[in-house]
Amino acid sequence: MGGQFFSLLVACTALIAVQELAALPWLVAVGTRTRRRLREAGFWVQIVGVAVGLGAVAAYFMNENNDPAILARWGRLYCAVLHLQLGADLFVGSLALLLTLWPKGGAVAFASFREGLRQPMFWLLMLAATMMMLVAPFIPYFTFGEDIKMVKELCYAFAMLFPALLGVVVASISVHDEIEGRTAVTVMSKPVSRRQFLLGKFFGIAGAALAMTVLLGWALVWIILFKQTWDPGFGAPAIPDPVWVVQAAESLFPQSSVGDLFRGVGFWINDAGEALPGLIIGYCQVMVLVAAAIAMATRVPMVVNVTACLIIYFLGHLTSVMKEVTTLAYPLIHFMAQAFDTILPGLDLFDVGTAIIRDLPLPADRYALYTANVALYGITYTVIALLFGLILFEDRDLA
């Protein structure tokens, strides 16, 4: 029993130390006090002391409640918190790198990113999307064991639609208001070129939309876990534990409480990894729509811009269907559908439903290849939209 407590003490201390280190980048970004204290030796002594103290408390608690299922739940919760911290670190590191490599454009991107997060609309949309995702598991689907697939499809749709709405509206307001309000003239007198201004706006607003996608993706994993545990649906088969997680825990920590704890960590990594391709595909659609909104915001006001983006969204999803349906019966509509399909992005490619609603799960390698192809397609259309925006912005009178 003493050896098990010591193993838990070492494991919990190490895990809490990782959490503390993961918290440092975003703590440094939000507060100057932490930045100053990094140079003090006493600060690092406190970090070690807190890790050992909390590790001892956690080890005692887990040693007294060493049921494998409970330890796995604690490991999953630990990794979920670390997931959020690493997500915050990703944005801090990306913005710091952007400011270092591209100072002027990075400054515009950083200001736009902060503006997007501070918008009340960001938190209202975040709350609305979370509430809809929370309701999704309780809807009766009558699918005879396929309820989880329907919940997944709904949650992925919400995780794409609300960041897209945020990005389109913020881009429409921010870019057009700065041009019409002559703020852009002040910014470009720094001097900041038109290219740096427009691309900086895109990276900042797309970053704010990505932050919402990350948060909704984190909530999506929990909601799917809740649905699988609470009500998987009539006749739904039991979902086995991931083989690689069980084998890794058994090989590293055979028949021990530490192995059960790390098994929960592996469960969260597996769950988040399964959700990642769908979130990437959905965010690629957000990226395309934000680029289109920024391009049009150089010339048209918000109402026209949002309406045009809605038209692009619906036509991008419907043109492939219209082409198939009107091949022989309606040649004029078929011609228009072909024209729209050539000009507009095929947004139906960003639908993850085809990968989710299947009799057998899509193999991981094929799913990863499909995700990479869709991401490349989305990046290509994003670049095209931004080039179009730069052309429109080049001769725009700012004075």
Buried (B, 14 or more C-beta within 10 A) or exposed (E): EEEBBEBBBEBBBEBBBBBBEBBBBBBBBEEEEBEEBEEEEEEEEEBEEBBBEBBBEBBBEBBEEBEEEBBBBBBBEBBBEBBBBBBBBBBBBBBBEBBEEBEBBBBBBBBBBBBBBEBEBBEEBBEEBBEBBBEBBEEEBEBEEBBBBBBBBBBBBBBBBBBBBBBBBBBBBBBBBBBEEEEBEEBBEEEBEBEBBBBBBBBBBBBBBBBBBBBBBBBBBBBBBEBBEEBBBEEBEEEEEBEEBBEBBEEEBEEBBBBBBBBBBBBBBBBBEBBBBBBBBBBBBBBBBBBBBBBBBBBBBBEBBBEBBEEBBEBBBBBBEBBEBBEEEEEEEBEBBBEBBEEBBBBBBBBBBEBBEEEEEBEEEEBBEBBEEBBEBBBEBBEBBBEBBBEBBEEEEBE
